[in-house]
Amino acid sequence: LELRQRTRRPWPALAGRWQSVADDLLARPSVDLLCTWQDAGVVLVRNARRGDALITAQHGRLSYRPQTGDPLGLGAELDALDADEAHAVCAATDYPDALAQLADIGRASRSGDLILSAAPGYDFRGRYEPIPHRSTHGALHREHMLVPWVMNHAPSRTPRRTADIMPSALAALGLPIPDGLDGVRVN
């Protein structure tokens, strides 16, 4: 939001000037979720109808703390989940990987100050796309997060993310998996 700033500032430092913009965006029918980085390891996720919650990432553990509601529809406060537990809790919801995804993007140094997830049926890049979409683009909804993965054998564990495809394919081909590659081998 403040492009002349040399460092990213947490939302509380920006809210005084930009809160009305965030509120106006959240009021749009095209915006399902609006997220802001609050502090080290803390992201606020908001939905206009379902309220706000904090997602905290500390020591490799994820927590979800409803504040004014349950924007992700997880049903309860969740405390100190590891990656597998967080994925299992979210898997059957409308946001199958939201805790991990929002924790990662919210605290990433290259993320924007306001992070939006589109409502079903909306495409934030619609005017730039040559092919009309029949669904949302740029969202955390189930229809956008779940991708079919066809293998010729049962995997050692259930794949969680499309990032798991690359290390799994490299391992299946007998090739080394580079350090720092996102994803987990599931062969």
N, CA and C atoms as an extended XYZ file, in Angstrom:
561
Properties=species:S:1:pos:R:3:atomname:S:1:resname:S:1:resid:I:1 pbc="F F F"
N         0.813       -1.204        0.000 N   LEU     1
C         0.000        0.000        0.000 CA  LEU     1
C         0.850        1.259        0.000 C   LEU     1
N         1.901        1.220        0.763 N   GLU     2
C         2.790        2.388        0.832 CA  GLU     2
C         4.094        2.026        0.140 C   GLU     2
N         4.103        2.194       -1.171 N   LEU     3
C         5.195        1.704       -2.000 CA  LEU     3
C         6.540        2.363       -1.713 C   LEU     3
N         6.545        3.537       -1.141 N   ARG     4
C         7.814        4.210       -0.853 CA  ARG     4
C         8.494        3.666        0.406 C   ARG     4
N         7.766        2.911        1.190 N   GLN     5
C         8.359        2.311        2.385 CA  GLN     5
C         9.378        1.256        1.962 C   GLN     5
N        10.497        1.207        2.631 N   ARG     6
C        11.562        0.265        2.284 CA  ARG     6
C        11.358       -1.103        2.936 C   ARG     6
N        10.540       -1.165        3.952 N   THR     7
C        10.270       -2.428        4.626 CA  THR     7
C         8.772       -2.617        4.783 C   THR     7
N         8.385       -3.852        4.851 N   ARG     8
C         6.976       -4.179        5.044 CA  ARG     8
C         6.596       -3.919        6.497 C   ARG     8
N         5.474       -3.259        6.673 N   ARG     9
C         5.009       -2.959        8.019 CA  ARG     9
C         3.765       -3.785        8.321 C   ARG     9
N         3.606       -4.210        9.577 N   PRO    10
C         2.414       -4.984        9.930 CA  PRO    10
C         1.150       -4.139        9.808 C   PRO    10
N         0.015       -4.825        9.634 N   TRP    11
C        -1.253       -4.147        9.417 CA  TRP    11
C        -1.581       -3.109       10.487 C   TRP    11
N        -1.377       -3.374       11.769 N   PRO    12
C        -1.735       -2.343       12.756 CA  PRO    12
C        -1.078       -0.988       12.477 C   PRO    12
N         0.102       -0.974       11.884 N   ALA    13
C         0.771        0.289       11.553 CA  ALA    13
C         0.153        0.952       10.320 C   ALA    13
N        -0.553        0.192        9.502 N   LEU    14
C        -1.150        0.708        8.269 CA  LEU    14
C        -2.645        0.999        8.412 C   LEU    14
N        -3.279        0.365        9.372 N   ALA    15
C        -4.739        0.393        9.472 CA  ALA    15
C        -5.320        1.791        9.580 C   ALA    15
N        -4.671        2.684       10.292 N   GLY    16
C        -5.219        4.031       10.445 CA  GLY    16
C        -5.520        4.694        9.115 C   GLY    16
N        -4.627        4.549        8.184 N   ARG    17
C        -4.786        5.188        6.874 CA  ARG    17
C        -5.563        4.316        5.885 C   ARG    17
N        -5.475        2.982        6.014 N   TRP    18
C        -5.971        2.078        4.990 CA  TRP    18
C        -7.148        1.212        5.402 C   TRP    18
N        -7.633        1.338        6.621 N   GLN    19
C        -8.721        0.489        7.091 CA  GLN    19
C        -9.972        0.626        6.224 C   GLN    19
N       -10.289        1.838        5.801 N   SER    20
C       -11.495        2.018        4.982 CA  SER    20
C       -11.364        1.302        3.634 C   SER    20
N       -10.148        1.248        3.080 N   VAL    21
C        -9.934        0.516        1.829 CA  VAL    21
C       -10.165       -0.977        2.062 C   VAL    21
N        -9.614       -1.501        3.155 N   ALA    22
C        -9.810       -2.911        3.483 CA  ALA    22
C       -11.294       -3.215        3.676 C   ALA    22
N       -11.984       -2.355        4.397 N   ASP    23
C       -13.417       -2.568        4.639 CA  ASP    23
C       -14.216       -2.505        3.342 C   ASP    23
N       -13.879       -1.555        2.466 N   ASP    24
C       -14.568       -1.448        1.178 CA  ASP    24
C       -14.327       -2.683        0.308 C   ASP    24
N       -13.093       -3.194        0.304 N   LEU    25
C       -12.803       -4.408       -0.461 CA  LEU    25
C       -13.587       -5.592        0.090 C   LEU    25
N       -13.593       -5.729        1.393 N   LEU    26
C       -14.286       -6.851        2.020 CA  LEU    26
C       -15.792       -6.796        1.783 C   LEU    26
N       -16.322       -5.615        1.584 N   ALA    27
C       -17.766       -5.462        1.333 CA  ALA    27
C       -18.158       -5.847       -0.101 C   ALA    27
N       -17.172       -5.972       -0.991 N   ARG    28
C       -17.465       -6.329       -2.385 CA  ARG    28
C       -17.871       -7.804       -2.472 C   ARG    28
N       -18.868       -8.135       -3.284 N   PRO    29
C       -19.277       -9.544       -3.406 CA  PRO    29
C       -18.186      -10.432       -4.003 C   PRO    29
N       -17.227       -9.851       -4.708 N   SER    30
C       -16.152      -10.634       -5.316 CA  SER    30
C       -15.095      -11.078       -4.313 C   SER    30
N       -15.057      -10.466       -3.144 N   VAL    31
C       -14.034      -10.784       -2.145 CA  VAL    31
C       -14.615      -11.715       -1.083 C   VAL    31
N       -14.040      -12.887       -0.989 N   ASP    32
C       -14.458      -13.846        0.032 CA  ASP    32
C       -13.657      -13.644        1.312 C   ASP    32
N       -12.333      -13.656        1.187 N   LEU    33
C       -11.462      -13.493        2.345 CA  LEU    33
C       -10.508      -12.333        2.127 C   LEU    33
N       -10.226      -11.619        3.199 N   LEU    34
C        -9.217      -10.561        3.196 CA  LEU    34
C        -8.296      -10.864        4.366 C   LEU    34
N        -6.993      -10.920        4.092 N   CYS    35
C        -6.021      -11.264        5.119 CA  CYS    35
C        -4.985      -10.155        5.244 C   CYS    35
N        -4.534       -9.952        6.471 N   THR    36
C        -3.496       -8.966        6.752 CA  THR    36
C        -2.479       -9.556        7.708 C   THR    36
N        -1.217       -9.192        7.504 N   TRP    37
C        -0.127       -9.611        8.374 CA  TRP    37
C        -0.162       -8.719        9.600 C   TRP    37
N        -0.307       -9.331       10.774 N   GLN    38
C        -0.435       -8.582       12.015 CA  GLN    38
C         0.887       -8.371       12.731 C   GLN    38
N         1.682       -9.414       12.767 N   ASP    39
C         2.923       -9.409       13.523 CA  ASP    39
C         3.672      -10.684       13.150 C   ASP    39
N         4.855      -10.863       13.678 N   ALA    40
C         5.642      -12.056       13.375 CA  ALA    40
C         4.818      -13.317       13.602 C   ALA    40
N         4.532      -14.044       12.522 N   GLY    41
C         3.817      -15.300       12.624 CA  GLY    41
C         2.322      -15.200       12.836 C   GLY    41
N         1.734      -14.000       12.713 N   VAL    42
C         0.300      -13.832       12.962 CA  VAL    42
C        -0.370      -13.180       11.756 C   VAL    42
N        -1.447      -13.824       11.269 N   VAL    43
C        -2.216      -13.321       10.139 CA  VAL    43
C        -3.682      -13.223       10.570 C   VAL    43
N        -4.331      -12.102       10.234 N   LEU    44
C        -5.760      -11.945       10.481 CA  LEU    44
C        -6.499      -12.275        9.196 C   LEU    44
N        -7.464      -13.194        9.274 N   VAL    45
C        -8.296      -13.552        8.116 CA  VAL    45
C        -9.713      -13.087        8.417 C   VAL    45
N       -10.311      -12.409        7.413 N   ARG    46
C       -11.640      -11.817        7.597 CA  ARG    46
C       -12.579      -12.248        6.484 C   ARG    46
N       -13.846      -12.438        6.858 N   ASN    47
C       -14.918      -12.651        5.903 CA  ASN    47
C       -16.050      -11.719        6.329 C   ASN    47
N       -16.687      -11.049        5.386 N   ALA    48
C       -17.703      -10.044        5.710 CA  ALA    48
C       -18.863      -10.613        6.514 C   ALA    48
N       -19.251      -11.850        6.276 N   ARG    49
C       -20.399      -12.441        6.978 CA  ARG    49
C       -19.999      -13.355        8.134 C   ARG    49
N       -18.857      -14.032        8.003 N   ARG    50
C       -18.484      -15.032        9.009 CA  ARG    50
C       -17.506      -14.521       10.057 C   ARG    50
N       -17.053      -13.273        9.953 N   GLY    51
C       -16.213      -12.691       10.994 CA  GLY    51
C       -14.720      -12.860       10.766 C   GLY    51
N       -13.956      -12.646       11.845 N   ASP    52
C       -12.501      -12.605       11.801 CA  ASP    52
C       -11.893      -13.692       12.682 C   ASP    52
N       -10.676      -14.126       12.319 N   ALA    53
C        -9.915      -15.068       13.137 CA  ALA    53
C        -8.435      -14.803       12.927 C   ALA    53
N        -7.639      -15.188       13.898 N   LEU    54
C        -6.191      -15.088       13.798 CA  LEU    54
C        -5.603      -16.460       13.506 C   LEU    54
N        -4.645      -16.497       12.597 N   ILE    55
C        -3.866      -17.696       12.324 CA  ILE    55
C        -2.456      -17.396       12.805 C   ILE    55
N        -1.946      -18.253       13.653 N   THR    56
C        -0.616      -18.060       14.218 CA  THR    56
C         0.278      -19.219       13.814 C   THR    56
N         1.485      -18.902       13.365 N   ALA    57
C         2.485      -19.914       13.029 CA  ALA    57
C         3.697      -19.686       13.927 C   ALA    57
N         3.936      -20.651       14.809 N   GLN    58
C         5.087      -20.556       15.708 CA  GLN    58
C         5.716      -21.926       15.883 C   GLN    58
N         7.028      -21.984       15.700 N   HIS    59
C         7.791      -23.215       15.911 CA  HIS    59
C         7.224      -24.383       15.094 C   HIS    59
N         6.823      -24.101       13.856 N   GLY    60
C         6.302      -25.139       12.979 CA  GLY    60
C         4.892      -25.615       13.308 C   GLY    60
N         4.201      -24.884       14.141 N   ARG    61
C         2.846      -25.244       14.559 CA  ARG    61
C         1.876      -24.142       14.167 C   ARG    61
N         0.654      -24.527       13.812 N   LEU    62
C        -0.373      -23.578       13.385 CA  LEU    62
C        -1.530      -23.566       14.375 C   LEU    62
N        -2.012      -22.368       14.676 N   SER    63
C        -3.182      -22.208       15.546 CA  SER    63
C        -4.200      -21.330       14.845 C   SER    63
N        -5.454      -21.538       15.182 N   TYR    64
C        -6.574      -20.773       14.611 CA  TYR    64
C        -7.414      -20.295       15.775 C   TYR    64
N        -7.558      -18.981       15.900 N   ARG    65
C        -8.277      -18.400       17.016 CA  ARG    65
C        -9.375      -17.453       16.513 C   ARG    65
N       -10.627      -17.943       16.496 N   PRO    66
C       -11.728      -17.057       16.100 CA  PRO    66
C       -11.773      -15.821       17.003 C   PRO    66
N       -12.012      -14.655       16.401 N   GLN    67
C       -12.101      -13.400       17.143 CA  GLN    67
C       -13.548      -12.919       17.194 C   GLN    67
N       -14.103      -12.624       16.010 N   THR    68
C       -15.508      -12.195       15.936 CA  THR    68
C       -16.358      -13.213       15.191 C   THR    68
N       -15.761      -14.335       14.839 N   GLY    69
C       -16.470      -15.365       14.097 CA  GLY    69
C       -15.510      -16.427       13.612 C   GLY    69
N       -15.951      -17.210       12.644 N   ASP    70
C       -15.194      -18.341       12.117 CA  ASP    70
C       -15.127      -18.232       10.591 C   ASP    70
N       -14.262      -17.350       10.059 N   PRO    71
C       -14.249      -17.095        8.614 CA  PRO    71
C       -13.935      -18.316        7.758 C   PRO    71
N       -13.194      -19.278        8.285 N   LEU    72
C       -12.844      -20.464        7.508 CA  LEU    72
C       -13.782      -21.635        7.752 C   LEU    72
N       -14.750      -21.464        8.638 N   GLY    73
C       -15.710      -22.531        8.906 CA  GLY    73
C       -15.079      -23.768        9.510 C   GLY    73
N       -14.077      -23.599       10.358 N   LEU    74
C       -13.396      -24.738       10.969 CA  LEU    74
C       -14.092      -25.224       12.226 C   LEU    74
N       -15.019      -24.436       12.749 N   GLY    75
C       -15.864      -24.894       13.836 CA  GLY    75
C       -15.356      -24.712       15.240 C   GLY    75
N       -14.086      -24.405       15.417 N   ALA    76
C       -13.560      -24.276       16.773 CA  ALA    76
C       -12.174      -23.647       16.757 C   ALA    76
N       -11.726      -23.253       17.915 N   GLU    77
C       -10.344      -22.808       18.078 CA  GLU    77
C        -9.447      -24.036       17.950 C   GLU    77
N        -8.336      -23.874       17.272 N   LEU    78
C        -7.379      -24.962       17.070 CA  LEU    78
C        -6.026      -24.494       17.583 C   LEU    78
N        -5.328      -25.381       18.281 N   ASP    79
C        -4.108      -24.946       18.926 CA  ASP    79
C        -2.921      -25.840       18.576 C   ASP    79
N        -1.855      -25.226       18.109 N   ALA    80
C        -0.549      -25.858       17.905 CA  ALA    80
C        -0.609      -27.142       17.077 C   ALA    80
N        -1.193      -27.065       15.898 N   LEU    81
C        -1.274      -28.213       15.000 CA  LEU    81
C        -0.024      -28.307       14.143 C   LEU    81
N         0.469      -29.526       13.903 N   ASP    82
C         1.560      -29.657       12.945 CA  ASP    82
C         0.947      -29.639       11.539 C   ASP    82
N         1.783      -29.695       10.511 N   ALA    83
C         1.289      -29.565        9.130 CA  ALA    83
C         0.269      -30.641        8.774 C   ALA    83
N         0.516      -31.883        9.199 N   ASP    84
C        -0.422      -32.966        8.895 CA  ASP    84
C        -1.751      -32.769        9.618 C   ASP    84
N        -1.703      -32.361       10.870 N   GLU    85
C        -2.933      -32.122       11.633 CA  GLU    85
C        -3.727      -30.957       11.046 C   GLU    85
N        -3.032      -29.888       10.675 N   ALA    86
C        -3.704      -28.718       10.086 CA  ALA    86
C        -4.381      -29.106        8.778 C   ALA    86
N        -3.697      -29.893        7.971 N   HIS    87
C        -4.282      -30.320        6.706 CA  HIS    87
C        -5.495      -31.211        6.956 C   HIS    87
N        -5.407      -32.117        7.902 N   ALA    88
C        -6.522      -33.015        8.206 CA  ALA    88
C        -7.745      -32.250        8.692 C   ALA    88
N        -7.541      -31.223        9.504 N   VAL    89
C        -8.655      -30.432       10.026 CA  VAL    89
C        -9.350      -29.670        8.906 C   VAL    89
N        -8.586      -29.192        7.948 N   CYS    90
C        -9.134      -28.377        6.859 CA  CYS    90
C        -9.621      -29.195        5.664 C   CYS    90
N        -9.176      -30.435        5.531 N   ALA    91
C        -9.378      -31.219        4.311 CA  ALA    91
C       -10.827      -31.310        3.855 C   ALA    91
N       -11.760      -31.461        4.758 N   ALA    92
C       -13.163      -31.637        4.366 CA  ALA    92
C       -13.938      -30.324        4.325 C   ALA    92
N       -13.282      -29.205        4.568 N   THR    93
C       -13.965      -27.914        4.581 CA  THR    93
C       -13.938      -27.275        3.200 C   THR    93
N       -14.549      -26.111        3.084 N   ASP    94
C       -14.518      -25.356        1.829 CA  ASP    94
C       -13.126      -24.784        1.554 C   ASP    94
N       -12.251      -24.778        2.565 N   TYR    95
C       -10.890      -24.241        2.438 CA  TYR    95
C        -9.892      -25.322        2.850 C   TYR    95
N        -9.621      -26.327        1.980 N   PRO    96
C        -8.896      -27.517        2.386 CA  PRO    96
C        -7.469      -27.325        2.867 C   PRO    96
N        -6.816      -26.260        2.547 N   ASP    97
C        -5.435      -26.068        3.006 CA  ASP    97
C        -5.222      -24.651        3.513 C   ASP    97
N        -6.279      -24.028        3.976 N   ALA    98
C        -6.230      -22.602        4.298 CA  ALA    98
C        -5.276      -22.242        5.418 C   ALA    98
N        -5.208      -23.020        6.471 N   LEU    99
C        -4.326      -22.643        7.589 CA  LEU    99
C        -2.882      -22.516        7.120 C   LEU    99
N        -2.388      -23.532        6.453 N   ALA   100
C        -1.001      -23.489        5.991 CA  ALA   100
C        -0.798      -22.418        4.921 C   ALA   100
N        -1.713      -22.338        3.967 N   GLN   101
C        -1.564      -21.371        2.879 CA  GLN   101
C        -1.569      -19.931        3.395 C   GLN   101
N        -2.519      -19.607        4.265 N   LEU   102
C        -2.607      -18.236        4.774 CA  LEU   102
C        -1.453      -17.898        5.700 C   LEU   102
N        -1.010      -18.859        6.496 N   ALA   103
C         0.147      -18.607        7.363 CA  ALA   103
C         1.380      -18.317        6.519 C   ALA   103
N         1.578      -19.086        5.444 N   ASP   104
C         2.751      -18.895        4.590 CA  ASP   104
C         2.696      -17.585        3.818 C   ASP   104
N         1.590      -17.340        3.136 N   ILE   105
C         1.520      -16.135        2.303 CA  ILE   105
C         1.426      -14.866        3.152 C   ILE   105
N         0.734      -14.964        4.263 N   GLY   106
C         0.574      -13.784        5.110 CA  GLY   106
C         1.862      -13.257        5.685 C   GLY   106
N         2.792      -14.150        5.978 N   ARG   107
C         4.049      -13.704        6.583 CA  ARG   107
C         5.203      -13.619        5.587 C   ARG   107
N         4.954      -13.966        4.325 N   ALA   108
C         6.006      -13.886        3.306 CA  ALA   108
C         6.379      -12.429        3.046 C   ALA   108
N         7.662      -12.166        2.979 N   SER   109
C         8.134      -10.781        2.809 CA  SER   109
C         7.680      -10.174        1.486 C   SER   109
N         7.395      -10.985        0.470 N   ARG   110
C         6.976      -10.460       -0.832 CA  ARG   110
C         5.470      -10.299       -0.960 C   ARG   110
N         4.717      -10.668        0.067 N   SER   111
C         3.257      -10.544       -0.001 CA  SER   111
C         2.830       -9.100        0.114 C   SER   111
N         1.668       -8.826       -0.417 N   GLY   112
C         1.102       -7.490       -0.296 CA  GLY   112
C         0.554       -7.252        1.100 C   GLY   112
N         0.162       -6.044        1.349 N   ASP   113
C        -0.387       -5.686        2.657 CA  ASP   113
C        -1.806       -6.192        2.834 C   ASP   113
N        -2.550       -6.284        1.743 N   LEU   114
C        -3.899       -6.842        1.750 CA  LEU   114
C        -3.902       -8.048        0.819 C   LEU   114
N        -4.251       -9.197        1.338 N   ILE   115
C        -4.273      -10.427        0.558 CA  ILE   115
C        -5.738      -10.832        0.402 C   ILE   115
N        -6.166      -11.000       -0.842 N   LEU   116
C        -7.565      -11.307       -1.120 CA  LEU   116
C        -7.715      -12.711       -1.680 C   LEU   116
N        -8.808      -13.357       -1.318 N   SER   117
C        -9.210      -14.612       -1.932 CA  SER   117
C       -10.591      -14.378       -2.532 C   SER   117
N       -10.727      -14.696       -3.805 N   ALA   118
C       -11.959      -14.403       -4.538 CA  ALA   118
C       -13.128      -15.269       -4.090 C   ALA   118
N       -14.307      -14.711       -4.159 N   ALA   119
C       -15.547      -15.453       -3.886 CA  ALA   119
C       -15.843      -16.364       -5.072 C   ALA   119
N       -16.556      -17.468       -4.845 N   PRO   120
C       -16.899      -18.359       -5.955 CA  PRO   120
C       -17.578      -17.588       -7.091 C   PRO   120
N       -17.138      -17.885       -8.305 N   GLY   121
C       -17.720      -17.246       -9.480 CA  GLY   121
C       -17.039      -15.954       -9.902 C   GLY   121
N       -16.054      -15.502       -9.140 N   TYR   122
C       -15.342      -14.268       -9.476 CA  TYR   122
C       -13.902      -14.577       -9.823 C   TYR   122
N       -13.342      -13.757      -10.698 N   ASP   123
C       -11.969      -13.907      -11.148 CA  ASP   123
C       -11.319      -12.532      -11.079 C   ASP   123
N       -10.361      -12.366      -10.193 N   PHE   124
C        -9.715      -11.058      -10.036 CA  PHE   124
C        -8.918      -10.653      -11.276 C   PHE   124
N        -8.554      -11.606      -12.105 N   ARG   125
C        -7.782      -11.287      -13.306 CA  ARG   125
C        -8.614      -11.453      -14.568 C   ARG   125
N        -9.908      -11.504      -14.440 N   GLY   126
C       -10.795      -11.773      -15.566 CA  GLY   126
C       -10.521      -10.933      -16.794 C   GLY   126
N       -10.276       -9.641      -16.619 N   ARG   127
C       -10.094       -8.799      -17.804 CA  ARG   127
C        -8.754       -9.018      -18.498 C   ARG   127
N        -7.819       -9.728      -17.839 N   TYR   128
C        -6.504       -9.989      -18.423 CA  TYR   128
C        -6.400      -11.383      -19.037 C   TYR   128
N        -7.407      -12.191      -18.841 N   GLU   129
C        -7.353      -13.576      -19.307 CA  GLU   129
C        -8.006      -13.698      -20.682 C   GLU   129
N        -7.343      -14.381      -21.621 N   PRO   130
C        -7.926      -14.526      -22.969 CA  PRO   130
C        -9.067      -15.544      -23.018 C   PRO   130
N        -9.137      -16.441      -22.037 N   ILE   131
C       -10.161      -17.486      -22.026 CA  ILE   131
C       -11.130      -17.197      -20.882 C   ILE   131
N       -12.424      -17.132      -21.150 N   PRO   132
C       -13.362      -16.887      -20.050 CA  PRO   132
C       -13.357      -18.046      -19.057 C   PRO   132
N       -13.232      -17.730      -17.792 N   HIS   133
C       -13.247      -18.748      -16.744 CA  HIS   133
C       -14.680      -19.007      -16.301 C   HIS   133
N       -14.932      -20.220      -15.915 N   ARG   134
C       -16.247      -20.594      -15.411 CA  ARG   134
C       -16.205      -20.790      -13.899 C   ARG   134
N       -15.091      -20.413      -13.308 N   SER   135
C       -14.936      -20.526      -11.862 CA  SER   135
C       -13.967      -19.445      -11.393 C   SER   135
N       -13.692      -19.449      -10.143 N   THR   136
C       -12.829      -18.441       -9.544 CA  THR   136
C       -11.371      -18.701       -9.880 C   THR   136
N       -10.593      -17.651       -9.934 N   HIS   137
C        -9.151      -17.767      -10.078 CA  HIS   137
C        -8.545      -16.916       -8.980 C   HIS   137
N        -7.650      -17.487       -8.212 N   GLY   138
C        -7.033      -16.741       -7.132 CA  GLY   138
C        -7.794      -16.907       -5.835 C   GLY   138
N        -8.178      -18.140       -5.514 N   ALA   139
C        -8.976      -18.362       -4.321 CA  ALA   139
C        -8.493      -19.585       -3.562 C   ALA   139
N        -8.930      -19.698       -2.340 N   LEU   140
C        -8.600      -20.829       -1.478 CA  LEU   140
C        -9.728      -21.853       -1.414 C   LEU   140
N       -10.716      -21.709       -2.274 N   HIS   141
C       -11.859      -22.615       -2.245 CA  HIS   141
C       -11.484      -24.018       -2.703 C   HIS   141
N       -12.223      -24.962       -2.206 N   ARG   142
C       -12.027      -26.377       -2.489 CA  ARG   142
C       -11.848      -26.646       -3.991 C   ARG   142
N       -12.702      -26.066       -4.820 N   GLU   143
C       -12.653      -26.309       -6.256 CA  GLU   143
C       -11.342      -25.860       -6.889 C   GLU   143
N       -10.615      -25.001       -6.224 N   HIS   144
C        -9.369      -24.463       -6.772 CA  HIS   144
C        -8.144      -25.072       -6.128 C   HIS   144
N        -8.326      -25.646       -4.973 N   MET   145
C        -7.200      -26.202       -4.236 CA  MET   145
C        -6.992      -27.690       -4.500 C   MET   145
N        -8.053      -28.415       -4.830 N   LEU   146
C        -7.923      -29.852       -5.044 CA  LEU   146
C        -7.672      -30.141       -6.519 C   LEU   146
N        -6.614      -30.877       -6.782 N   VAL   147
C        -6.190      -31.174       -8.140 CA  VAL   147
C        -6.075      -32.689       -8.281 C   VAL   147
N        -6.660      -33.279       -9.329 N   PRO   148
C        -6.509      -34.731       -9.513 CA  PRO   148
C        -5.044      -35.096       -9.745 C   PRO   148
N        -4.636      -36.186       -9.143 N   TRP   149
C        -3.265      -36.659       -9.303 CA  TRP   149
C        -3.337      -38.152       -9.579 C   TRP   149
N        -2.998      -38.563      -10.774 N   VAL   150
C        -3.092      -39.956      -11.180 CA  VAL   150
C        -1.713      -40.596      -11.072 C   VAL   150
N        -1.662      -41.694      -10.316 N   MET   151
C        -0.402      -42.433      -10.134 CA  MET   151
C        -0.654      -43.895      -10.490 C   MET   151
N         0.403      -44.628      -10.833 N   ASN   152
C         0.236      -46.040      -11.176 CA  ASN   152
C         0.388      -46.956       -9.959 C   ASN   152
N         0.452      -46.368       -8.768 N   HIS   153
C         0.501      -47.140       -7.527 CA  HIS   153
C        -0.012      -46.261       -6.380 C   HIS   153
N        -0.350      -46.889       -5.282 N   ALA   154
C        -0.827      -46.118       -4.125 CA  ALA   154
C         0.344      -45.348       -3.520 C   ALA   154
N         0.147      -44.072       -3.233 N   PRO   155
C         1.242      -43.299       -2.639 CA  PRO   155
C         1.482      -43.706       -1.180 C   PRO   155
N         2.663      -43.378       -0.683 N   SER   156
C         3.007      -43.701        0.702 CA  SER   156
C         2.192      -42.879        1.700 C   SER   156
N         1.726      -41.734        1.275 N   ARG   157
C         0.831      -40.899        2.082 CA  ARG   157
C        -0.018      -40.094        1.118 C   ARG   157
N        -1.109      -39.533        1.609 N   THR   158
C        -1.990      -38.750        0.756 CA  THR   158
C        -1.298      -37.443        0.380 C   THR   158
N        -1.158      -37.161       -0.914 N   PRO   159
C        -0.560      -35.887       -1.322 CA  PRO   159
C        -1.407      -34.723       -0.811 C   PRO   159
N        -0.753      -33.653       -0.373 N   ARG   160
C        -1.479      -32.500        0.145 CA  ARG   160
C        -1.474      -31.321       -0.814 C   ARG   160
N        -0.406      -31.120       -1.533 N   ARG   161
C        -0.272      -29.920       -2.343 CA  ARG   161
C         0.291      -30.252       -3.727 C   ARG   161
N        -0.023      -29.396       -4.691 N   THR   162
C         0.541      -29.605       -6.024 CA  THR   162
C         2.064      -29.514       -5.985 C   THR   162
N         2.624      -28.799       -5.010 N   ALA   163
C         4.076      -28.713       -4.872 CA  ALA   163
C         4.687      -30.082       -4.588 C   ALA   163
N         3.881      -31.045       -4.122 N   ASP   164
C         4.382      -32.399       -3.857 CA  ASP   164
C         4.678      -33.167       -5.145 C   ASP   164
N         4.145      -32.724       -6.268 N   ILE   165
C         4.326      -33.437       -7.532 CA  ILE   165
C         5.787      -33.445       -7.970 C   ILE   165
N         6.462      -32.314       -7.910 N   MET   166
C         7.838      -32.241       -8.404 CA  MET   166
C         8.784      -33.156       -7.627 C   MET   166
N         8.866      -33.082       -6.305 N   PRO   167
C         9.796      -33.996       -5.627 CA  PRO   167
C         9.404      -35.465       -5.793 C   PRO   167
N         8.121      -35.740       -5.900 N   SER   168
C         7.662      -37.116       -6.102 CA  SER   168
C         8.070      -37.622       -7.483 C   SER   168
N         7.908      -36.791       -8.492 N   ALA   169
C         8.289      -37.178       -9.855 CA  ALA   169
C         9.802      -37.367       -9.959 C   ALA   169
N        10.565      -36.474       -9.361 N   LEU   170
C        12.024      -36.616       -9.396 CA  LEU   170
C        12.457      -37.921       -8.729 C   LEU   170
N        11.868      -38.221       -7.573 N   ALA   171
C        12.214      -39.459       -6.867 CA  ALA   171
C        11.840      -40.687       -7.701 C   ALA   171
N        10.674      -40.652       -8.338 N   ALA   172
C        10.232      -41.779       -9.163 CA  ALA   172
C        11.167      -42.003      -10.352 C   ALA   172
N        11.767      -40.920      -10.835 N   LEU   173
C        12.699      -41.018      -11.960 CA  LEU   173
C        14.135      -41.314      -11.509 C   LEU   173
N        14.332      -41.410      -10.200 N   GLY   174
C        15.665      -41.683       -9.673 CA  GLY   174
C        16.581      -40.484       -9.714 C   GLY   174
N        16.008      -39.305       -9.798 N   LEU   175
C        16.794      -38.077       -9.852 CA  LEU   175
C        16.853      -37.430       -8.474 C   LEU   175
N        17.916      -36.685       -8.197 N   PRO   176
C        18.019      -36.038       -6.883 CA  PRO   176
C        16.991      -34.919       -6.725 C   PRO   176
N        16.545      -34.738       -5.503 N   ILE   177
C        15.605      -33.658       -5.180 CA  ILE   177
C        16.431      -32.475       -4.682 C   ILE   177
N        16.404      -31.342       -5.382 N   PRO   178
C        17.216      -30.187       -4.982 CA  PRO   178
C        16.831      -29.662       -3.598 C   PRO   178
N        17.808      -29.177       -2.873 N   ASP   179
C        17.543      -28.534       -1.589 CA  ASP   179
C        16.660      -27.313       -1.805 C   ASP   179
N        15.766      -27.077       -0.877 N   GLY   180
C        14.912      -25.899       -0.927 CA  GLY   180
C        13.687      -26.038       -1.815 C   GLY   180
N        13.509      -27.187       -2.450 N   LEU   181
C        12.337      -27.393       -3.309 CA  LEU   181
C        11.096      -27.535       -2.441 C   LEU   181
N        10.070      -26.774       -2.770 N   ASP   182
C         8.815      -26.905       -2.040 CA  ASP   182
C         8.219      -28.276       -2.304 C   ASP   182
N         7.425      -28.736       -1.369 N   GLY   183
C         6.739      -30.006       -1.549 CA  GLY   183
C         7.440      -31.142       -0.832 C   GLY   183
N         6.703      -32.237       -0.693 N   VAL   184
C         7.157      -33.423        0.014 CA  VAL   184
C         6.975      -34.630       -0.890 C   VAL   184
N         7.960      -35.473       -0.926 N   ARG   185
C         7.902      -36.704       -1.727 CA  ARG   185
C         6.830      -37.635       -1.163 C   ARG   185
N         5.966      -38.155       -2.038 N   VAL   186
C         4.891      -39.032       -1.593 CA  VAL   186
C         4.913      -40.398       -2.263 C   VAL   186
N         5.999      -40.775       -2.906 N   ASN   187
C         6.074      -42.085       -3.592 CA  ASN   187
C         6.039      -43.211       -2.586 C   ASN   187
